């Protein structure tokens, strides 16, 4: 419904007041929450939902609907209130805020159909918004992406990574709004109401900046108009607001962050707010909502991915096979996109770039926005592979955590894992990346050892739903699997087994080859071991591992190019513990250093010779009980 | 030695050429490395070491010596070459670059006496430099801090966190240099040689920016002069350079990133470089070095920290005791500093701020620079406690990794751990923080359950050398220890034991109280369990745990407010595995949600009732073997 500005303004003002009332009520009902952080953004929210955005309240996932990401996730109550006011669900639900039985949680998560990414860890929403905006280009849609940030949040470095990428990529379909309400949690923010500080920064980073009074609805609407008409760069609307706006005892007042009103305070507040309702406004919120253009979107049917074509025994790095698999996926499935952080020539993602340059996103050296943008892309139907050296994915650990919470369909790929990279030294060695990803309950964690398994597992990663991590190595390793071998997620491969096996040795990645060397060496001296390639750490083949442990009288050795905590050993131990089996772990147990890969495997205790010694010691020793 | 500019310039030019030669030679000897990234910064390095900086080559840790941090750590060869040229060690050592036996690693680490923090994960050095600069204020020294960044590195968000803090804190004793050599690893950088892009950004962030030709030594010296004379804000020198400068076949050329020259290329390069040596320059590098002012510094003797003073049974949150302990430490030890990220009123670090405001550093919502600055402060003798909600420390995971590599003496404190925070929901719940810190071999990880142990362990954290993490909880918990109880690092407390114990139950933090409840419940039905408070996860009391496991016939249950991977269960399992014992783990195994703390402990399987059920099941079940 189109409405002239003069009649629109009072309607929006009333909607904003209603949103304030609902935010206050729901947080008081919950006994906690951030009502005053909602009050400051109420006018902006009303203008956004009931005039600017094109969306369908009952079908928020319409691929051509505008997106709204609440980067300052603690203002969740007003997000919920806005969707309720739009008609997405019944307003009475709001009073279940923060209860165990309700999806209206303290901070938004994609359990709610209208939430694309979980927010609440500040500085992430704008990175996800970059991904949503890039996705519009991918699918050729004119939908716009809106993201609302807090002013305190703007101190997060990830915001400026997003600012760089948004400016460089000229994302004029992206509009940020910073709710400059001056007050942080514990004190005034760094720049308080000095809007020029914000303006200077965003302009320097290549954005169109607009400074407005964030409680002047007409100014807000004008700013949205200006943003929509700004071409070649994204817009950041810098809205000067008051925290706690609209209620005399909270407006601009300290010590109200993250506090729900007491019942008597709530009554006073509602009385004050209700007085602000402009009488005689007939129009209702849902009538004002603009709809996205109706558009048929063809169903995407990916073509089959050609199988690997290696020769057994050839020396091929898994990172190279990774690049090849991506290139094949790029041809087969238009949903697959790749994000890089200036290492594409080492990770071999440049092979994807060659076949699908329009779906290859270069973030330069900025891992947080790389993963954050992947989260946004995945929320809009893409299958993104954010890829860099495994150690640098760790820079985005908190994004990984939030992607797990949101169960985003992202496929992290980390190359150059472990000490087997050699001379570059510890700063380039990922030795905690498995811990980062196996910690998260929603993650699938895969770890190929050869080119065939690498290609197969990359295709699996794209296929399974939810967040996946694939750990990839730097060195060349021999191809040990035939091209038609399959690698189901949650499986393992028994590479050697016999009835005489005295110990089960479990490797993954480069240590599979150390286990195989140890097998040969022990075999020649008459000792037989079972060798397992644990290519899937999560989910893990508990049954297969227990069977092996049983067959080798509970003697289990793990060997991994990772620190002792949170890696292969812990994963195996966790899987077989309830069957009563313990695990002897070979892992990196001190800070490593530069050296040749084979020297380092030896020095830090994860080479074949250490496996042989561990087998001897386990077989020799009576198991203490 | 003071030298006039006219005779200084050719000397510095020659030193720069020598540094290029040494960088080329050492990387070719190593067979890997980044010679061309050294070439671009050679003139800057020569000017810095042999004219600008005041330091003692043989005593780099002089507390009044200027600091130099190489943020682009991959240019390590020229850092080493400069220190060798200064006389810190013999130049012949340079040819051992990247060998296992040498401390001249691929990227710098504090194994070398002249390196303050490990670099090589980009964007971190400037954060550490903030800490070094803050430390000069703490100790009342006029030393200056220099930090050299790469241009590609400037895309990292952490750089802009540091920029904000440096500008806000008016750190005019800090001087950055950006080596704008235009070429990244895989392609030209985002802004290439558009120096205005850099200038705009640094100026907007409150720095004095100076654009120069980074190969014009005179211009470099003038820029350093200007920086030294700029008051009230830090300076960023933006130096336009050529990657591979000085050698015809590398200068400004693509595809030379991270590549050592082959032997024949090296010979050609050296021949070209040697031709650039200005003849007849008599003065040698070491003669040019400026010395720091000689100054007596009194030895710091901290006073004893008053013991805790709680009443058994009182309800006190560990976070509150943490704040009290910090306040006591603040009075007792002038080396102790606290860094906050706008949550001081929730973590109670504001109690430290009250007693030692000049040693309290507010970073606002920017966890990376908070931890990075702590690394720099610790390198200069401070004992920093960077503190925020445990989940947000995860934003700085990669800094934690690098602090572990550098064995920096930082004391991370993370409050609001786990699902026991309740209604705020999963984004605010740290459930992987123990994994982050136990993964690192050099970390001490502590986890108090009550106010007495919290105070005691905070004091221990300050006392032990190296990186420490203290996990702190939100809810009030009863005081269970007398005020004179001691908590040695690496210990545990057996809270209940008897000869009849059938199972050992190990809790930590809030789950200690669930274990105690389970004990009471089981006791009343005639079952006796051993209850352990595992307040020290790393180091861990292996002997004590094995003794308990033996006493309870190998039946061990862990219960933790953390995900299953990398937490208490894995730590215990790792400790007792080689004695043949497995661990039954109760942990959070799915993405949690908002709710009341007690509801969540129940719902996600870590409450007393789950412990009781697990005990029953373990005792009932025959142990499979």
Boltz contact constraints between the chains, C-beta under 6 A:
constraints:
  - contact:
      token1: [A, 32]
      token2: [B, 423]
      max_distance: 6.0
  - contact:
      token1: [A, 98]
      token2: [B, 423]
      max_distance: 6.0
  - contact:
      token1: [A, 98]
      token2: [B, 594]
      max_distance: 6.0
  - contact:
      token1: [A, 100]
      token2: [B, 595]
      max_distance: 6.0
  - contact:
      token1: [A, 100]
      token2: [B, 599]
      max_distance: 6.0
  - contact:
      token1: [A, 105]
      token2: [B, 425]
      max_distance: 6.0
  - contact:
      token1: [A, 105]
      token2: [B, 593]
      max_distance: 6.0
  - contact:
      token1: [A, 105]
      token2: [B, 594]
      max_distance: 6.0
  - contact:
      token1: [A, 106]
      token2: [B, 423]
      max_distance: 6.0
  - contact:
      token1: [A, 106]
      token2: [B, 424]
      max_distance: 6.0
  - contact:
      token1: [A, 106]
      token2: [B, 425]
      max_distance: 6.0
  - contact:
      token1: [A, 106]
      token2: [B, 594]
      max_distance: 6.0
  - contact:
      token1: [A, 107]
      token2: [B, 425]
      max_distance: 6.0
  - contact:
      token1: [A, 107]
      token2: [B, 427]
      max_distance: 6.0
  - contact:
      token1: [A, 118]
      token2: [B, 427]
      max_distance: 6.0
  - contact:
      token1: [A, 120]
      token2: [B, 427]
      max_distance: 6.0
  - contact:
      token1: [A, 121]
      token2: [B, 427]
      max_distance: 6.0
  - contact:
      token1: [A, 122]
      token2: [B, 365]
      max_distance: 6.0
  - contact:
      token1: [A, 152]
      token2: [B, 365]
      max_distance: 6.0
  - contact:
      token1: [A, 153]
      token2: [B, 365]
      max_distance: 6.0
  - contact:
      token1: [A, 155]
      token2: [B, 164]
      max_distance: 6.0
  - contact:
      token1: [A, 155]
      token2: [B, 364]
      max_distance: 6.0
  - contact:
      token1: [A, 155]
      token2: [B, 365]
      max_distance: 6.0
  - contact:
      token1: [A, 155]
      token2: [B, 366]
      max_distance: 6.0
  - contact:
      token1: [A, 156]
      token2: [B, 365]
      max_distance: 6.0
  - contact:
      token1: [A, 157]
      token2: [B, 157]
      max_distance: 6.0
  - contact:
      token1: [A, 157]
      token2: [B, 158]
      max_distance: 6.0
  - contact:
      token1: [A, 157]
      token2: [B, 160]
      max_distance: 6.0
  - contact:
      token1: [A, 157]
      token2: [B, 161]
      max_distance: 6.0
  - contact:
      token1: [A, 157]
      token2: [B, 368]
      max_distance: 6.0
  - contact:
      token1: [A, 158]
      token2: [B, 157]
      max_distance: 6.0
  - contact:
      token1: [A, 160]
      token2: [B, 157]
      max_distance: 6.0
  - contact:
      token1: [A, 160]
      token2: [B, 160]
      max_distance: 6.0
  - contact:
      token1: [A, 161]
      token2: [B, 157]
      max_distance: 6.0
  - contact:
      token1: [A, 164]
      token2: [B, 155]
      max_distance: 6.0
  - contact:
      token1: [A, 168]
      token2: [B, 190]
      max_distance: 6.0
  - contact:
      token1: [A, 184]
      token2: [B, 342]
      max_distance: 6.0
  - contact:
      token1: [A, 185]
      token2: [B, 342]
      max_distance: 6.0
  - contact:
      token1: [A, 185]
      token2: [B, 343]
      max_distance: 6.0
  - contact:
      token1: [A, 186]
      token2: [B, 342]
      max_distance: 6.0
  - contact:
      token1: [A, 186]
      token2: [B, 344]
      max_distance: 6.0
  - contact:
      token1: [A, 186]
      token2: [B, 345]
      max_distance: 6.0
  - contact:
      token1: [A, 190]
      token2: [B, 168]
      max_distance: 6.0
  - contact:
      token1: [A, 190]
      token2: [B, 364]
      max_distance: 6.0
  - contact:
      token1: [A, 200]
      token2: [B, 204]
      max_distance: 6.0
  - contact:
      token1: [A, 201]
      token2: [B, 204]
      max_distance: 6.0
  - contact:
      token1: [A, 204]
      token2: [B, 200]
      max_distance: 6.0
  - contact:
      token1: [A, 204]
      token2: [B, 201]
      max_distance: 6.0
  - contact:
      token1: [A, 204]
      token2: [B, 204]
      max_distance: 6.0
  - contact:
      token1: [A, 342]
      token2: [B, 184]
      max_distance: 6.0
  - contact:
      token1: [A, 342]
      token2: [B, 185]
      max_distance: 6.0
  - contact:
      token1: [A, 342]
      token2: [B, 186]
      max_distance: 6.0
  - contact:
      token1: [A, 343]
      token2: [B, 185]
      max_distance: 6.0
  - contact:
      token1: [A, 344]
      token2: [B, 186]
      max_distance: 6.0
  - contact:
      token1: [A, 345]
      token2: [B, 186]
      max_distance: 6.0
  - contact:
      token1: [A, 364]
      token2: [B, 155]
      max_distance: 6.0
  - contact:
      token1: [A, 364]
      token2: [B, 190]
      max_distance: 6.0
  - contact:
      token1: [A, 365]
      token2: [B, 122]
      max_distance: 6.0
  - contact:
      token1: [A, 365]
      token2: [B, 152]
      max_distance: 6.0
  - contact:
      token1: [A, 365]
      token2: [B, 153]
      max_distance: 6.0
  - contact:
      token1: [A, 365]
      token2: [B, 155]
      max_distance: 6.0
  - contact:
      token1: [A, 365]
      token2: [B, 156]
      max_distance: 6.0
  - contact:
      token1: [A, 366]
      token2: [B, 155]
      max_distance: 6.0
  - contact:
      token1: [A, 368]
      token2: [B, 157]
      max_distance: 6.0
  - contact:
      token1: [A, 394]
      token2: [B, 397]
      max_distance: 6.0
  - contact:
      token1: [A, 394]
      token2: [B, 398]
      max_distance: 6.0
  - contact:
      token1: [A, 394]
      token2: [B, 401]
      max_distance: 6.0
  - contact:
      token1: [A, 395]
      token2: [B, 398]
      max_distance: 6.0
  - contact:
      token1: [A, 397]
      token2: [B, 394]
      max_distance: 6.0
  - contact:
      token1: [A, 397]
      token2: [B, 397]
      max_distance: 6.0
  - contact:
      token1: [A, 398]
      token2: [B, 394]
      max_distance: 6.0
  - contact:
      token1: [A, 398]
      token2: [B, 395]
      max_distance: 6.0
  - contact:
      token1: [A, 401]
      token2: [B, 394]
      max_distance: 6.0
  - contact:
      token1: [A, 405]
      token2: [B, 426]
      max_distance: 6.0
  - contact:
      token1: [A, 405]
      token2: [B, 591]
      max_distance: 6.0
  - contact:
      token1: [A, 423]
      token2: [B, 32]
      max_distance: 6.0
  - contact:
      token1: [A, 423]
      token2: [B, 98]
      max_distance: 6.0
  - contact:
      token1: [A, 423]
      token2: [B, 106]
      max_distance: 6.0
  - contact:
      token1: [A, 424]
      token2: [B, 106]
      max_distance: 6.0
  - contact:
      token1: [A, 425]
      token2: [B, 105]
      max_distance: 6.0
  - contact:
      token1: [A, 425]
      token2: [B, 106]
      max_distance: 6.0
  - contact:
      token1: [A, 425]
      token2: [B, 107]
      max_distance: 6.0
  - contact:
      token1: [A, 426]
      token2: [B, 405]
      max_distance: 6.0
  - contact:
      token1: [A, 427]
      token2: [B, 107]
      max_distance: 6.0
  - contact:
      token1: [A, 427]
      token2: [B, 118]
      max_distance: 6.0
  - contact:
      token1: [A, 427]
      token2: [B, 120]
      max_distance: 6.0
  - contact:
      token1: [A, 427]
      token2: [B, 121]
      max_distance: 6.0
  - contact:
      token1: [A, 432]
      token2: [B, 439]
      max_distance: 6.0
  - contact:
      token1: [A, 435]
      token2: [B, 435]
      max_distance: 6.0
  - contact:
      token1: [A, 435]
      token2: [B, 439]
      max_distance: 6.0
  - contact:
      token1: [A, 435]
      token2: [B, 566]
      max_distance: 6.0
  - contact:
      token1: [A, 438]
      token2: [B, 565]
      max_distance: 6.0
  - contact:
      token1: [A, 439]
      token2: [B, 432]
      max_distance: 6.0
  - contact:
      token1: [A, 439]
      token2: [B, 435]
      max_distance: 6.0
  - contact:
      token1: [A, 439]
      token2: [B, 563]
      max_distance: 6.0
  - contact:
      token1: [A, 439]
      token2: [B, 565]
      max_distance: 6.0
  - contact:
      token1: [A, 439]
      token2: [B, 566]
      max_distance: 6.0
  - contact:
      token1: [A, 441]
      token2: [B, 589]
      max_distance: 6.0
  - contact:
      token1: [A, 441]
      token2: [B, 590]
      max_distance: 6.0
  - contact:
      token1: [A, 441]
      token2: [B, 591]
      max_distance: 6.0
  - contact:
      token1: [A, 442]
      token2: [B, 591]
      max_distance: 6.0
  - contact:
      token1: [A, 563]
      token2: [B, 439]
      max_distance: 6.0
  - contact:
      token1: [A, 565]
      token2: [B, 438]
      max_distance: 6.0
  - contact:
      token1: [A, 565]
      token2: [B, 439]
      max_distance: 6.0
  - contact:
      token1: [A, 565]
      token2: [B, 566]
      max_distance: 6.0
  - contact:
      token1: [A, 566]
      token2: [B, 435]
      max_distance: 6.0
  - contact:
      token1: [A, 566]
      token2: [B, 439]
      max_distance: 6.0
  - contact:
      token1: [A, 566]
      token2: [B, 565]
      max_distance: 6.0
  - contact:
      token1: [A, 566]
      token2: [B, 566]
      max_distance: 6.0
  - contact:
      token1: [A, 570]
      token2: [B, 570]
      max_distance: 6.0
  - contact:
      token1: [A, 573]
      token2: [B, 573]
      max_distance: 6.0
  - contact:
      token1: [A, 577]
      token2: [B, 582]
      max_distance: 6.0
  - contact:
      token1: [A, 577]
      token2: [B, 583]
      max_distance: 6.0
  - contact:
      token1: [A, 578]
      token2: [B, 584]
      max_distance: 6.0
  - contact:
      token1: [A, 579]
      token2: [B, 624]
      max_distance: 6.0
  - contact:
      token1: [A, 580]
      token2: [B, 582]
      max_distance: 6.0
  - contact:
      token1: [A, 580]
      token2: [B, 623]
      max_distance: 6.0
  - contact:
      token1: [A, 580]
      token2: [B, 624]
      max_distance: 6.0
  - contact:
      token1: [A, 580]
      token2: [B, 625]
      max_distance: 6.0
  - contact:
      token1: [A, 581]
      token2: [B, 582]
      max_distance: 6.0
  - contact:
      token1: [A, 582]
      token2: [B, 577]
      max_distance: 6.0
  - contact:
      token1: [A, 582]
      token2: [B, 580]
      max_distance: 6.0
  - contact:
      token1: [A, 582]
      token2: [B, 581]
      max_distance: 6.0
  - contact:
      token1: [A, 582]
      token2: [B, 582]
      max_distance: 6.0
  - contact:
      token1: [A, 583]
      token2: [B, 577]
      max_distance: 6.0
  - contact:
      token1: [A, 589]
      token2: [B, 441]
      max_distance: 6.0
  - contact:
      token1: [A, 590]
      token2: [B, 441]
      max_distance: 6.0
  - contact:
      token1: [A, 591]
      token2: [B, 405]
      max_distance: 6.0
  - contact:
      token1: [A, 591]
      token2: [B, 441]
      max_distance: 6.0
  - contact:
      token1: [A, 591]
      token2: [B, 442]
      max_distance: 6.0
  - contact:
      token1: [A, 593]
      token2: [B, 105]
      max_distance: 6.0
  - contact:
      token1: [A, 594]
      token2: [B, 98]
      max_distance: 6.0
  - contact:
      token1: [A, 594]
      token2: [B, 105]
      max_distance: 6.0
  - contact:
      token1: [A, 594]
      token2: [B, 106]
      max_distance: 6.0
  - contact:
      token1: [A, 595]
      token2: [B, 100]
      max_distance: 6.0
  - contact:
      token1: [A, 599]
      token2: [B, 100]
      max_distance: 6.0
  - contact:
      token1: [A, 623]
      token2: [B, 580]
      max_distance: 6.0
  - contact:
      token1: [A, 624]
      token2: [B, 579]
      max_distance: 6.0
  - contact:
      token1: [A, 624]
      token2: [B, 580]
      max_distance: 6.0
  - contact:
      token1: [A, 625]
      token2: [B, 580]
      max_distance: 6.0
